[in-house]
């Protein structure tokens, strides 16, 4: 992990510089999930600095109480990190929170999934999936919503969205 961060964890999650953040995204650890994306438990967590807002148990020791497989970093690797970007954010490939199918989230390059614009939400959706969820029983409005989202217009999913929480990053 020489040269200012960067590298890959034993479990394949990429860490790299800030350049992988979303174009309009400013990292704020208070917005990240307060539970591990792998196991759903809290504790000392490493925050992705990308738009997904996910957090992870970075070391086997930090994930041990919950049986989490963790990212597999050593404490020394975590200490040496300057930035952490998860694989999904690094590759700009995120799973739709509705259907679970992965799609490109690359802004300006024909994205397939779009991020909910609520500041504490890191969920991504296909335009067709979220528009159907936001307008059930109204296919005409769902169609108009799908076109707006595909054009890059902001939207909020149905959540749950959480208030800014107290977070203890690593």
DSSP file (Angstrom, degrees, kcal/mol; ACC not computed):
  #  RESIDUE AA STRUCTURE BP1 BP2  ACC     N-H-->O    O-->H-N    N-H-->O    O-->H-N    TCO  KAPPA ALPHA  PHI   PSI    X-CA   Y-CA   Z-CA
    1    1 A X     >        0   0    0      0, 0.0     4,-0.6     0, 0.0     3,-0.3   0.000 360.0 360.0 360.0  54.5    0.0    0.0    0.0
    2    2 A X  T  4  +     0   0    0      1,-0.2    78,-0.0     2,-0.1     0, 0.0  -0.496 360.0  41.9 -90.4 162.4    2.6    2.4   -1.1
    3    3 A X  T  4 S-     0   0    0     -2,-0.2    -1,-0.2     1,-0.1     0, 0.0   0.844 129.7 -42.3  75.9  35.4    2.1    5.7   -2.7
    4    4 A X  T  4 S-     0   0    0     -3,-0.3    -1,-0.1    76,-0.1     2,-0.1   0.891 107.5 -51.6  86.8  40.2   -0.8    7.2   -0.8
    5    5 A X  S  < S+     0   0    0     -4,-0.6    12,-0.1     1,-0.2    11,-0.1  -0.454  78.8 124.8  92.9-169.9   -3.2    4.4   -0.4
    6    6 A X        +     0   0    0     77,-0.5     2,-0.3    -2,-0.1    10,-0.3   0.128  27.7 100.3  91.7 151.0   -4.5    2.1   -3.1
    7    7 A X  E     -A   15   0A   0      8,-1.3     8,-2.4    -6,-0.1     2,-0.4  -0.882  63.9 -80.1 133.4-164.8   -4.5   -1.6   -3.3
    8    8 A X  E     -A   14   0A   0     -2,-0.3     6,-0.2     6,-0.2     8,-0.0  -1.000  31.9-122.9-141.8 139.3   -6.9   -4.4   -2.8
    9    9 A X    >   -     0   0    0      4,-2.5     3,-2.2    -2,-0.4    63,-0.1  -0.266  37.5-102.1 -72.6 165.6   -8.0   -6.2    0.4
   10   10 A X  T 3  S+     0   0    0      1,-0.3    62,-0.2    61,-0.2    -1,-0.1   0.786 126.2  52.8 -58.8 -25.4   -7.6   -9.9    0.8
   11   11 A X  T 3  S-     0   0    0     60,-1.4    -1,-0.3     2,-0.1    61,-0.1   0.302 124.5-103.1 -94.8  10.3  -11.3  -10.2    0.0
   12   12 A X  S <  S+     0   0    0     -3,-2.2     2,-0.5     1,-0.3    -2,-0.1   0.545  70.8 143.4  89.6   7.8  -11.0   -8.1   -3.2
   13   13 A X        -     0   0    0     58,-0.3    -4,-2.5    73,-0.1    -1,-0.3  -0.724  46.2-130.8 -85.6 128.0  -12.4   -4.8   -2.2
   14   14 A X  E     -A    8   0A   0     -2,-0.5    71,-0.6    -6,-0.2     2,-0.4  -0.530  18.9-166.5 -82.6 138.4  -10.4   -2.0   -3.8
   15   15 A X  E     +A    7   0A   0     -8,-2.4    -8,-1.3    -2,-0.2     2,-0.3  -0.987  26.9 141.5-118.6 136.7   -9.0    1.0   -1.9
   16   16 A X        -     0   0    0     -2,-0.4   -10,-0.1   -10,-0.3     4,-0.1  -0.961  46.4 -57.8-163.8 174.6   -7.8    3.9   -3.9
   17   17 A X    >   -     0   0    0     -2,-0.3     3,-1.6   -12,-0.1    -1,-0.1   0.071  56.3 -93.2 -65.0 172.8   -7.6    7.7   -4.1
   18   18 A X  G >  S+     0   0    0      1,-0.3     3,-2.6     2,-0.1    -1,-0.1   0.652 106.5  88.3 -59.4 -20.3  -10.4   10.2   -4.0
   19   19 A X  G 3  S+     0   0    0      1,-0.3    -1,-0.3     4,-0.0    -2,-0.1   0.669  79.5  64.0 -58.6 -15.8  -10.6   10.3   -7.8
   20   20 A X  G <  S+     0   0    0     -3,-1.6    -1,-0.3    -4,-0.1    -2,-0.1   0.497  78.9 109.8 -88.1  -2.6  -13.0    7.4   -7.7
   21   21 A X  S <  S-     0   0    0     -3,-2.6    29,-0.1     1,-0.1     5,-0.0  -0.259  83.1 -88.8 -65.9 159.4  -15.7    9.4   -5.9
   22   22 A X    >   -     0   0    0      1,-0.1     3,-1.6     2,-0.1    -1,-0.1  -0.303  40.7-108.0 -64.5 156.7  -18.8   10.4   -7.7
   23   23 A X  T 3  S+     0   0    0      1,-0.3    -1,-0.1    -3,-0.1    -2,-0.1   0.848 117.7  29.7 -58.2 -38.4  -18.7   13.7   -9.5
   24   24 A X  T 3  S+     0   0    0      2,-0.0     2,-0.5     0, 0.0    -1,-0.3   0.001  97.3 115.1-110.3  27.7  -20.9   15.6   -7.1
   25   25 A X    <   -     0   0    0     -3,-1.6     2,-0.5    24,-0.0    -4,-0.1  -0.874  40.6-172.7-110.7 125.7  -20.0   13.6   -4.0
   26   26 A X        -     0   0    0     -2,-0.5     2,-0.1     2,-0.0    24,-0.0  -0.969  31.2-119.9-112.8 123.6  -18.3   14.9   -0.9
   27   27 A X        +     0   0    0     -2,-0.5     2,-0.3    22,-0.1    22,-0.1  -0.390  37.9 166.4 -67.2 132.8  -17.3   12.3    1.7
   28   28 A X    >   -     0   0    0     -2,-0.1     3,-2.5     1,-0.1     4,-0.5  -0.855  26.8-153.4-146.5 106.7  -18.8   12.7    5.1
   29   29 A X  G >  S+     0   0    0     -2,-0.3     3,-0.9     1,-0.3    -1,-0.1   0.734  91.5  70.2 -57.2 -24.2  -18.5    9.7    7.4
   30   30 A X  G 3  S+     0   0    0      1,-0.2   135,-1.0   134,-0.1    -1,-0.3   0.736  96.5  53.5 -64.8 -20.7  -21.7   10.8    9.3
   31   31 A X  G <  S+     0   0    0     -3,-2.5    -1,-0.2   133,-0.1    -2,-0.2   0.665  89.1  99.9 -87.9 -17.6  -23.7    9.8    6.3
   32   32 A X  S <  S-     0   0    0     -3,-0.9   133,-0.2    -4,-0.5    22,-0.2  -0.216  88.3 -82.9 -69.0 159.4  -22.4    6.3    6.0
   33   33 A X        -     0   0    0     20,-3.2    -1,-0.1     1,-0.1     4,-0.1  -0.260  28.8-144.1 -56.3 146.1  -24.2    3.2    7.2
   34   34 A X  S    S+     0   0    0     -3,-0.1     2,-0.3     2,-0.1     9,-0.3   0.308  81.7  59.5 -98.0   7.2  -23.7    2.6   10.9
   35   35 A X  S    S-     0   0    0      7,-0.1    20,-0.6    20,-0.0     7,-0.2  -0.938  96.9 -92.6-130.7 156.8  -23.7   -1.2   10.3
   36   36 A X  B  >  -b   55   0B   0      5,-3.0     4,-2.2    -2,-0.3    20,-0.3  -0.447  22.9-141.3 -69.3 135.2  -21.5   -3.4    8.2
   37   37 A X  T  4 S+     0   0    0     18,-3.0    -1,-0.1     1,-0.2    19,-0.1   0.694 100.9  50.1 -68.9 -19.5  -22.7   -4.1    4.7
   38   38 A X  T  4 S+     0   0    0     17,-0.3    -1,-0.2     3,-0.1    18,-0.1   0.840 130.7   8.7 -88.1 -36.3  -21.5   -7.7    5.0
   39   39 A X  T  4 S-     0   0    0      2,-0.2    -2,-0.2    29,-0.1     3,-0.1   0.582  87.4-123.7-124.9 -14.6  -23.0   -8.8    8.3
   40   40 A X  S  < S+     0   0    0     -4,-2.2     2,-0.2     1,-0.3    -3,-0.1   0.588  70.6 121.0  81.2   9.1  -25.4   -6.0    9.4
   41   41 A X        -     0   0    0      1,-0.1    -5,-3.0    -5,-0.1    -1,-0.3  -0.696  54.6-131.4-105.5 159.5  -23.7   -5.6   12.8
   42   42 A X        +     0   0    0     -2,-0.2     2,-0.3    -7,-0.2    -7,-0.1   0.050  50.1 101.2 -89.5-158.6  -22.1   -2.4   14.2
   43   43 A X  S    S-     0   0    0     -9,-0.3     2,-0.4     2,-0.1   125,-0.2  -0.729  84.1  -6.6 113.1-164.4  -18.8   -1.8   15.8
   44   44 A X  S    S-     0   0    0     -2,-0.3    14,-0.4    18,-0.2     2,-0.3  -0.542  78.1-175.9 -68.7 120.8  -15.6   -0.3   14.4
   45   45 A X  B     -d  169   0C   0    123,-0.9   125,-1.9    -2,-0.4     2,-0.5  -0.886  28.5-136.4-125.7 150.7  -16.3    0.2   10.7
   46   46 A X  E     -C   56   0B   0     10,-3.5    10,-2.2    -2,-0.3     2,-0.4  -0.922  28.8-139.5-103.2 126.1  -14.4    1.4    7.6
   47   47 A X  E     -C   55   0B   0     -2,-0.5     2,-0.3     8,-0.2    37,-0.2  -0.701   8.3-127.7 -92.9 133.6  -16.5    3.8    5.5
   48   48 A X        -     0   0    0      6,-2.8    37,-0.2    -2,-0.4     5,-0.2  -0.628  12.7-150.8 -71.2 134.0  -16.5    3.7    1.7
   49   49 A X        +     0   0    0     35,-3.1    36,-0.2    -2,-0.3    -1,-0.1   0.284  69.6  90.5 -91.3   9.8  -15.7    7.2    0.4
   50   50 A X  S >  S-     0   0    0     34,-0.2     3,-1.0   -29,-0.1   -29,-0.1  -0.283  99.2 -87.1 -92.5-175.2  -17.8    6.6   -2.7
   51   51 A X  T 3  S+     0   0    0      1,-0.2   -30,-0.0    -2,-0.1   -25,-0.0   0.554 110.7  79.6 -74.9  -7.8  -21.5    7.3   -3.2
   52   52 A X  T 3  S-     0   0    0      1,-0.1    -1,-0.2     2,-0.1    70,-0.2   0.755  81.4-148.9 -73.3 -22.3  -22.8    3.9   -1.9
   53   53 A X    <   +     0   0    0     -3,-1.0   -20,-3.2     1,-0.2     2,-0.2   0.688  42.1 150.1  63.0  20.9  -22.4    5.0    1.8
   54   54 A X        -     0   0    0    -22,-0.2    -6,-2.8    68,-0.1     2,-0.3  -0.503  31.0-157.0 -84.4 156.3  -21.6    1.5    2.9
   55   55 A X  E     -bC  36  47B   0    -20,-0.6   -18,-3.0    -8,-0.2     2,-0.3  -0.915   8.5-166.2-129.3 155.6  -19.4    0.6    5.8
   56   56 A X  E     - C   0  46B   0    -10,-2.2   -10,-3.5    -2,-0.3     2,-0.7  -0.971  33.3-108.2-141.9 151.5  -17.5   -2.6    6.6
   57   57 A X        -     0   0    0     -2,-0.3    14,-2.1   -12,-0.2    15,-0.3  -0.772  37.4-164.5 -72.7 119.3  -15.7   -4.4    9.3
   58   58 A X        +     0   0    0     -2,-0.7    15,-2.5   -14,-0.4     2,-0.3   0.854  62.3  42.1 -81.2 -36.0  -12.1   -3.9    8.0
   59   59 A X  B  > S-e   73   0D   0     13,-0.2     4,-1.6    12,-0.2     5,-0.2  -0.751  79.8-120.1-113.9 158.3  -10.3   -6.5   10.0
   60   60 A X  H  > S+     0   0    0     13,-0.6     4,-1.1    -2,-0.3     7,-0.1   0.893 115.8  54.6 -59.8 -39.2  -11.0  -10.0   11.1
   61   61 A X  H  > S+     0   0    0      1,-0.2     4,-0.5     2,-0.2     3,-0.3   0.897 106.4  49.8 -63.3 -40.9  -10.8   -8.9   14.7
   62   62 A X  H  4 S+     0   0    0      1,-0.2    -1,-0.2     2,-0.1    -2,-0.2   0.811 117.4  41.0 -70.6 -27.4  -13.4   -6.1   14.2
   63   63 A X  H >X>S+     0   0    0     -4,-1.6     5,-2.4     1,-0.1     3,-0.9   0.564  91.5  91.7 -92.3  -9.5  -15.8   -8.5   12.6
   64   64 A X  H ><5S+     0   0    0     -4,-1.1     3,-1.4    -3,-0.3    -1,-0.1   0.875  75.8  59.9 -57.1 -45.8  -15.2  -11.4   15.0
   65   65 A X  T 3<5S+     0   0    0     -4,-0.5    -1,-0.2     1,-0.3    -2,-0.1   0.834 116.3  34.6 -56.5 -31.2  -17.9  -10.7   17.6
   66   66 A X  T <45S-     0   0    0     -3,-0.9    -1,-0.3    -4,-0.2    -2,-0.2   0.436 113.7-112.7-100.6  -0.4  -20.6  -11.0   14.9
   67   67 A X  T <<5 +     0   0    0     -3,-1.4    -3,-0.2    -4,-0.7     2,-0.1   0.693  58.3 166.1  76.4  18.4  -18.9  -13.7   12.9
   68   68 A X      < -     0   0    0     -5,-2.4    -1,-0.2     1,-0.1    -5,-0.1  -0.424  41.6-141.3 -69.2 138.8  -18.4  -11.3   10.0
   69   69 A X        -     0   0    0     -2,-0.1    -1,-0.1     1,-0.1     3,-0.1   0.714  41.7-165.8 -71.7 -19.3  -16.0  -12.4    7.3
   70   70 A X        -     0   0    0      1,-0.2   -12,-0.2    -7,-0.1   -10,-0.1   0.192  40.0 -72.1  59.0 179.3  -14.8   -8.7    7.2
   71   71 A X        -     0   0    0    -14,-2.1   -60,-1.4   -12,-0.1   -58,-0.3   0.629  63.1-125.5 -80.5 -14.2  -12.7   -7.2    4.4
   72   72 A X        +     0   0    0    -15,-0.3   -13,-0.2     1,-0.2   -14,-0.1   0.602  56.0 148.3  83.2  12.2   -9.7   -9.1    5.7
   73   73 A X  B     -e   59   0D   0    -15,-2.5   -13,-0.6   -64,-0.1    -1,-0.2  -0.377  46.4-121.2 -72.7 157.5   -7.3   -6.2    6.2
   74   74 A X     >  -     0   0    0    -15,-0.1     4,-2.1     1,-0.1     5,-0.2  -0.577  27.5-110.1 -86.6 162.7   -4.7   -6.2    8.9
   75   75 A X  H  > S+     0   0    0      1,-0.2     4,-2.4    -2,-0.2     5,-0.2   0.874 120.9  54.8 -60.3 -36.7   -4.8   -3.4   11.5
   76   76 A X  H  > S+     0   0    0      2,-0.2     4,-1.8     1,-0.2    -1,-0.2   0.889 106.5  50.4 -65.3 -39.1   -1.5   -2.0    9.9
   77   77 A X  H  > S+     0   0    0      2,-0.2     4,-0.9     1,-0.2    -2,-0.2   0.916 111.5  47.9 -64.4 -42.7   -3.2   -1.9    6.5
   78   78 A X  H >< S+     0   0    0     -4,-2.1     3,-0.8     1,-0.2    -2,-0.2   0.927 110.8  51.5 -63.5 -44.3   -6.2    0.0    7.8
   79   79 A X  H 3< S+     0   0    0     -4,-2.4    -1,-0.2     1,-0.2    -2,-0.2   0.849 110.0  49.9 -60.9 -35.2   -3.9    2.4    9.7
   80   80 A X  H 3< S+     0   0    0     -4,-1.8    -1,-0.2    -5,-0.2    -2,-0.2   0.623  87.4 109.7 -80.5 -13.7   -1.9    3.1    6.4
   81   81 A X    <<  -     0   0    0     -4,-0.9     3,-0.1    -3,-0.8   -76,-0.1  -0.381  40.1-179.6 -67.4 136.4   -5.0    3.7    4.3
   82   82 A X  S    S+     0   0    0      1,-0.4     2,-0.3    -2,-0.1    -1,-0.2   0.728  74.4   8.4 -98.4 -33.5   -5.6    7.3    3.2
   83   83 A X        -     0   0    0      2,-0.0   -77,-0.5   -79,-0.0     2,-0.4  -0.986  61.2-153.5-145.9 151.5   -8.9    6.5    1.3
   84   84 A X        +     0   0    0     -2,-0.3   -35,-3.1   -37,-0.2     2,-0.4  -0.985  13.4 174.7-131.5 123.3  -11.2    3.5    1.0
   85   85 A X        -     0   0    0    -71,-0.6   -37,-0.1    -2,-0.4    -2,-0.0  -0.994  27.6-131.6-125.4 122.5  -13.4    3.0   -2.1
   86   86 A X     >  -     0   0    0     -2,-0.4     4,-2.7   -73,-0.1     5,-0.2  -0.211  27.8-104.6 -69.6 166.0  -15.4   -0.3   -2.3
   87   87 A X  H  > S+     0   0    0      1,-0.2     4,-2.6     2,-0.2     6,-0.2   0.879 118.6  54.2 -60.3 -41.1  -15.4   -2.4   -5.4
   88   88 A X  H  >>S+     0   0    0      1,-0.2     5,-2.2     2,-0.2     4,-0.7   0.929 113.8  41.0 -61.7 -44.8  -18.9   -1.3   -6.5
   89   89 A X  H  45S+     0   0    0      3,-0.2     3,-0.3     2,-0.2    -2,-0.2   0.896 113.8  53.4 -70.3 -39.6  -18.0    2.4   -6.3
   90   90 A X  H  <5S+     0   0    0     -4,-2.7    -2,-0.2     1,-0.2    -1,-0.2   0.921 118.7  34.8 -59.5 -45.2  -14.6    1.8   -7.9
   91   91 A X  H  <5S-     0   0    0     -4,-2.6    -1,-0.2    -5,-0.2    -2,-0.2   0.500 105.0-128.9 -88.1  -4.8  -16.1    0.0  -10.8
   92   92 A X  T  <5 +     0   0    0     -4,-0.7    13,-2.7    -3,-0.3    14,-0.5   0.920  67.2 130.4  51.9  47.4  -19.2    2.2  -10.9
   93   93 A X  E   < +F  104   0E   0     -5,-2.2     2,-0.3    11,-0.2    11,-0.2  -0.961  31.5 173.4-130.4 110.6  -21.3   -1.0  -10.9
   94   94 A X  E     -F  103   0E   0      9,-2.2     9,-2.3    -2,-0.4     2,-0.3  -0.890  31.0-115.6-123.2 151.1  -24.0   -1.1   -8.3
   95   95 A X  E     -F  102   0E   0     -2,-0.3    29,-0.6     7,-0.3     2,-0.3  -0.624  33.6-112.6 -81.6 139.3  -26.9   -3.5   -7.6
   96   96 A X  B  >  -g  124   0F   0      5,-1.8     4,-1.8    -2,-0.3    29,-0.3  -0.576  19.1-141.8 -67.8 128.8  -30.4   -2.2   -8.0
   97   97 A X  T  4 S+     0   0    0     27,-3.3    -1,-0.2    -2,-0.3    28,-0.1   0.642  97.9  45.9 -69.1 -13.5  -32.0   -2.1   -4.5
   98   98 A X  T  4 S+     0   0    0     26,-0.3    -1,-0.2     3,-0.1    27,-0.1   0.908 129.7  13.5 -93.4 -55.6  -35.3   -3.3   -6.0
   99   99 A X  T  4 S-     0   0    0      2,-0.2    -2,-0.2    27,-0.0     3,-0.1   0.641  90.1-129.0-101.1 -16.6  -34.4   -6.2   -8.4
  100  100 A X     <  +     0   0    0     -4,-1.8     2,-0.4     1,-0.3    -3,-0.1   0.451  59.9 137.4  83.8   0.1  -30.8   -6.9   -7.3
  101  101 A X        -     0   0    0     -6,-0.1    -5,-1.8     1,-0.1    -1,-0.3  -0.674  53.4-124.4 -84.9 133.5  -29.4   -6.8  -10.8
  102  102 A X  E     +F   95   0E   0     -2,-0.4     2,-0.3    -7,-0.2    -7,-0.3  -0.455  36.8 168.3 -76.1 144.6  -26.1   -5.0  -11.1
  103  103 A X  E     -F   94   0E   0     -9,-2.3    -9,-2.2    -2,-0.1     2,-0.2  -0.974  40.0 -82.2-151.2 164.7  -25.8   -2.1  -13.6
  104  104 A X  E     -F   93   0E   0     -2,-0.3     8,-3.1   -11,-0.2     9,-2.4  -0.460  29.2-176.7 -69.8 136.8  -23.5    0.7  -14.5
  105  105 A X        +     0   0    0    -13,-2.7     2,-0.5     6,-0.2   -12,-0.2   0.140  34.0 139.2-115.9  16.3  -23.8    3.9  -12.4
  106  106 A X    >   -     0   0    0    -14,-0.5     3,-1.6     3,-0.2     5,-0.2  -0.497  53.5-129.3 -68.2 114.9  -21.2    5.9  -14.4
  107  107 A X  T 3  S+     0   0    0     -2,-0.5    -1,-0.1     1,-0.3    -2,-0.1  -0.415  88.6  12.1 -66.3 134.9  -22.6    9.4  -14.7
  108  108 A X  T 3  S+     0   0    0     -2,-0.1    -1,-0.3     1,-0.1    -2,-0.1   0.492 108.4  88.6  79.4   2.7  -22.6   10.7  -18.3
  109  109 A X  S <  S-     0   0    0     -3,-1.6    -3,-0.2    -5,-0.0    -2,-0.1  -0.299 115.7 -80.3-127.6  48.4  -21.9    7.2  -19.8
  110  110 A X        -     0   0    0      1,-0.1    -6,-0.2    -5,-0.1    -4,-0.1   0.966  59.9-149.7  53.9  62.8  -25.4    5.9  -20.2
  111  111 A X        -     0   0    0     -5,-0.2    -6,-0.2    -6,-0.1    -1,-0.1  -0.243  17.4-164.1 -62.0 149.8  -26.0    4.8  -16.6
  112  112 A X  S    S+     0   0    0     -8,-3.1    15,-0.5     1,-0.2     2,-0.3   0.670  76.2  40.5-104.6 -27.3  -28.2    1.8  -15.9
  113  113 A X  E    S-H  126   0F   0     -9,-2.4     2,-0.4    13,-0.2    13,-0.3  -0.945  71.0-155.1-124.8 148.9  -28.8    2.4  -12.2
  114  114 A X  E     -H  125   0F   0     11,-3.2    11,-2.2    -2,-0.3     2,-0.3  -0.949  17.2-120.1-127.9 140.7  -29.3    5.8  -10.5
  115  115 A X  E     -H  124   0F   0     -2,-0.4    40,-0.3     9,-0.2     9,-0.2  -0.597  28.8-112.3 -83.1 136.7  -28.6    6.7   -6.9
  116  116 A X        -     0   0    0      7,-2.6    40,-0.2    -2,-0.3     5,-0.1  -0.438  25.5-136.8 -59.0 138.2  -31.4    8.0   -4.6
  117  117 A X        +     0   0    0     38,-3.3     2,-0.2    -2,-0.1    39,-0.2   0.428  65.7 117.9 -87.2   2.3  -30.7   11.6   -3.9
  118  118 A X  S >  S-     0   0    0     37,-0.3     3,-2.1     1,-0.1    -2,-0.0  -0.528  71.5-127.8 -67.3 134.7  -31.5   11.5   -0.2
  119  119 A X  T 3  S+     0   0    0      1,-0.3    -1,-0.1    -2,-0.2    -2,-0.0   0.740 106.2  43.5 -61.7 -23.8  -28.2   12.5    1.6
  120  120 A X  T 3  S+     0   0    0     42,-0.1     2,-0.5    44,-0.0    42,-0.3   0.257  97.7  90.6-103.7  13.1  -28.3    9.4    3.9
  121  121 A X    <   +     0   0    0     -3,-2.1   -68,-0.1    -5,-0.1    40,-0.1  -0.929  40.9 174.9-113.0 129.3  -29.3    6.9    1.2
  122  122 A X        +     0   0    0     -2,-0.5     2,-0.2   -70,-0.2   -68,-0.1   0.111  39.7 128.9-113.3  18.9  -26.7    5.0   -0.9
  123  123 A X        -     0   0    0    -70,-0.1    -7,-2.6    -8,-0.0     2,-0.3  -0.500  42.5-155.0 -79.4 145.8  -29.2    2.8   -2.7
  124  124 A X  E     -gH  96 115F   0    -29,-0.6   -27,-3.3    -9,-0.2     2,-0.3  -0.884  12.9-175.6-116.1 150.4  -29.1    2.6   -6.5
  125  125 A X  E     - H   0 114F   0    -11,-2.2   -11,-3.2    -2,-0.3     2,-0.2  -0.989  31.4-113.2-143.2 148.9  -32.1    1.7   -8.7
  126  126 A X  E  >  - H   0 113F   0     -2,-0.3     4,-2.4   -13,-0.3     5,-0.3  -0.615  38.7-120.0 -69.9 145.3  -32.9    1.0  -12.4
  127  127 A X  H  > S+     0   0    0    -15,-0.5     4,-1.9    -2,-0.2     5,-0.2   0.883 114.1  50.0 -57.7 -39.2  -35.2    3.8  -13.6
  128  128 A X  H  > S+     0   0    0      2,-0.2     4,-1.5     1,-0.2    -1,-0.2   0.864 110.7  49.6 -69.3 -35.1  -37.9    1.3  -14.4
  129  129 A X  H  > S+     0   0    0      2,-0.2     4,-1.7     1,-0.2    -2,-0.2   0.951 114.8  41.1 -69.3 -49.3  -37.7   -0.4  -10.9
  130  130 A X  H  X S+     0   0    0     -4,-2.4     4,-2.6     1,-0.2     5,-0.2   0.875 112.6  54.3 -70.4 -35.6  -37.9    2.8   -8.8
  131  131 A X  H  X S+     0   0    0     -4,-1.9     4,-1.6    -5,-0.3    -1,-0.2   0.893 108.6  49.5 -66.1 -37.0  -40.6    4.4  -10.9
  132  132 A X  H  < S+     0   0    0     -4,-1.5    -1,-0.2    -5,-0.2    -2,-0.2   0.872 113.0  47.8 -66.2 -36.5  -42.8    1.3  -10.5
  133  133 A X  H >< S+     0   0    0     -4,-1.7     3,-0.6     1,-0.2    -2,-0.2   0.879 113.8  46.3 -70.2 -37.7  -42.2    1.4   -6.7
  134  134 A X  H 3< S+     0   0    0     -4,-2.6    -2,-0.2     1,-0.2    -1,-0.2   0.763 124.7  31.3 -76.6 -24.8  -42.9    5.1   -6.5
  135  135 A X  T >< S+     0   0    0     -4,-1.6     3,-1.6    -5,-0.2     7,-0.3  -0.448  76.7 176.5-132.6  61.1  -46.1    4.9   -8.6
  136  136 A X  T <  S+     0   0    0     -3,-0.6    -3,-0.1     1,-0.3    -4,-0.1  -0.419  73.9  15.4 -66.7 139.3  -47.7    1.5   -8.1
  137  137 A X  T 3  S+     0   0    0     -2,-0.1     2,-0.3    -5,-0.1    -1,-0.3   0.486 109.1  87.5  79.2   1.3  -51.0    1.1   -9.9
  138  138 A X    <>  +     0   0    0     -3,-1.6     4,-2.6    -6,-0.2     5,-0.2  -0.673  46.6 171.7-131.8  78.8  -50.3    4.1  -12.2
  139  139 A X  H  > S+     0   0    0     -2,-0.3     4,-2.1     1,-0.2     5,-0.1   0.811  77.5  56.6 -61.2 -30.8  -48.4    2.9  -15.2
  140  140 A X  H  > S+     0   0    0      2,-0.2     4,-1.9     1,-0.2    -1,-0.2   0.950 112.1  40.4 -66.3 -47.5  -48.7    6.2  -17.0
  141  141 A X  H  > S+     0   0    0      1,-0.2     4,-2.8     2,-0.2    -2,-0.2   0.876 113.2  55.5 -68.6 -36.4  -47.1    8.2  -14.1
  142  142 A X  H  X S+     0   0    0     -4,-2.6     4,-2.5    -7,-0.3    -1,-0.2   0.900 107.7  50.4 -60.9 -39.4  -44.5    5.4  -13.6
  143  143 A X  H  X S+     0   0    0     -4,-2.1     4,-1.9     2,-0.2    -2,-0.2   0.910 111.4  46.6 -64.7 -43.1  -43.5    5.8  -17.3
  144  144 A X  H  X S+     0   0    0     -4,-1.9     4,-2.1     2,-0.2    -2,-0.2   0.909 113.2  50.0 -64.9 -41.1  -43.1    9.6  -17.0
  145  145 A X  H  X S+     0   0    0     -4,-2.8     4,-2.7     1,-0.2     5,-0.2   0.910 107.4  54.3 -62.6 -43.4  -41.1    9.1  -13.8
  146  146 A X  H  X S+     0   0    0     -4,-2.5     4,-2.6     1,-0.2    -1,-0.2   0.901 108.7  48.9 -57.8 -42.8  -38.9    6.5  -15.5
  147  147 A X  H  X S+     0   0    0     -4,-1.9     4,-1.3     2,-0.2    -1,-0.2   0.911 111.7  49.0 -65.0 -42.2  -38.1    9.0  -18.3
  148  148 A X  H  <>S+     0   0    0     -4,-2.1     5,-2.4     2,-0.2    -2,-0.2   0.931 113.8  45.3 -63.3 -45.5  -37.3   11.8  -15.8
  149  149 A X  H ><5S+     0   0    0     -4,-2.7     3,-2.0     1,-0.2    -2,-0.2   0.920 110.6  52.9 -65.3 -43.8  -35.0    9.5  -13.7
  150  150 A X  H 3<5S+     0   0    0     -4,-2.6    -1,-0.2     1,-0.3    -2,-0.2   0.778 105.2  57.0 -62.4 -25.5  -33.2    8.1  -16.9
  151  151 A X  T 3<5S-     0   0    0     -4,-1.3    -1,-0.3    -3,-0.2    -2,-0.2   0.462 127.5-100.7 -83.8  -1.3  -32.6   11.8  -17.9
  152  152 A X  T < 5 +     0   0    0     -3,-2.0    -3,-0.2     1,-0.3     2,-0.1   0.563  68.3 153.4  97.0   9.2  -30.8   12.3  -14.6
  153  153 A X      < -     0   0    0     -5,-2.4    -1,-0.3    -6,-0.2    -2,-0.0  -0.482  48.7-106.5 -71.0 142.2  -33.5   14.1  -12.6
  154  154 A X        +     0   0    0     -2,-0.1     2,-0.3   -38,-0.1    -1,-0.1  -0.290  42.6 174.1 -69.2 153.2  -33.2   13.6   -8.8
  155  155 A X        -     0   0    0    -40,-0.3   -38,-3.3    -6,-0.1     2,-0.5  -0.979  26.1-134.8-151.0 159.2  -35.5   11.3   -6.8
  156  156 A X        -     0   0    0     -2,-0.3   -40,-0.0   -40,-0.2     2,-0.0  -0.979  21.0-141.5-115.3 131.0  -36.0    9.9   -3.4
  157  157 A X        -     0   0    0     -2,-0.5     3,-0.1   -34,-0.1     4,-0.1  -0.223  36.0 -95.9 -76.6 178.8  -36.7    6.3   -2.9
  158  158 A X  S    S+     0   0    0      1,-0.2     3,-0.2     2,-0.1     2,-0.1   0.446  72.7 168.1 -80.4   1.6  -39.1    5.2   -0.2
  159  159 A X        -     0   0    0      1,-0.3    -1,-0.2     3,-0.0     2,-0.2  -0.389  61.3-121.1  82.3-154.0  -36.3    4.5    2.2
  160  160 A X        -     0   0    0     -3,-0.1     2,-0.4    -2,-0.1    -1,-0.3   0.291  49.1-172.0 -75.1 143.0  -36.0    4.0    5.0
  161  161 A X        -     0   0    0     -3,-0.2     2,-0.3    -2,-0.2   -40,-0.1  -0.885   8.3-149.0-104.3 139.7  -33.8    7.0    5.2
  162  162 A X        -     0   0    0     -2,-0.4     3,-0.1   -42,-0.3   -42,-0.1  -0.776  15.2-112.6-109.5 152.4  -32.1    7.7    8.5
  163  163 A X        -     0   0    0     -2,-0.3     2,-0.1     1,-0.2    -1,-0.1  -0.346  56.9 -73.4 -70.2 163.1  -31.1   10.9   10.2
  164  164 A X        -     0   0    0      1,-0.1     2,-0.2    -2,-0.0    -1,-0.2  -0.406  66.1-156.2 -55.6 129.6  -27.4   11.7   10.5
  165  165 A X        -     0   0    0   -135,-1.0     2,-0.6  -133,-0.2  -133,-0.1  -0.494  23.5 -92.3-107.6 175.4  -26.3    9.3   13.2
  166  166 A X        -     0   0    0     -2,-0.2     2,-0.4     2,-0.0    -1,-0.0  -0.795  51.8-174.4 -84.5 125.2  -23.5    9.1   15.7
  167  167 A X        -     0   0    0     -2,-0.6     2,-0.7     2,-0.0  -133,-0.1  -0.976  24.3-157.1-131.2 136.4  -20.8    7.1   14.0
  168  168 A X        -     0   0    0     -2,-0.4  -123,-0.9  -125,-0.2    -2,-0.0  -0.830  21.6-166.6-112.7  91.1  -17.5    5.8   15.3
  169  169 A X  B      d   45   0C   0     -2,-0.7  -123,-0.2  -125,-0.1  -125,-0.1  -0.299 360.0 360.0 -72.7 163.6  -15.3    5.3   12.3
  170  170 A X              0   0    0   -125,-1.9    -1,-0.1    -2,-0.0  -124,-0.1   0.483 360.0 360.0 -69.7 360.0  -12.0    3.4   12.5
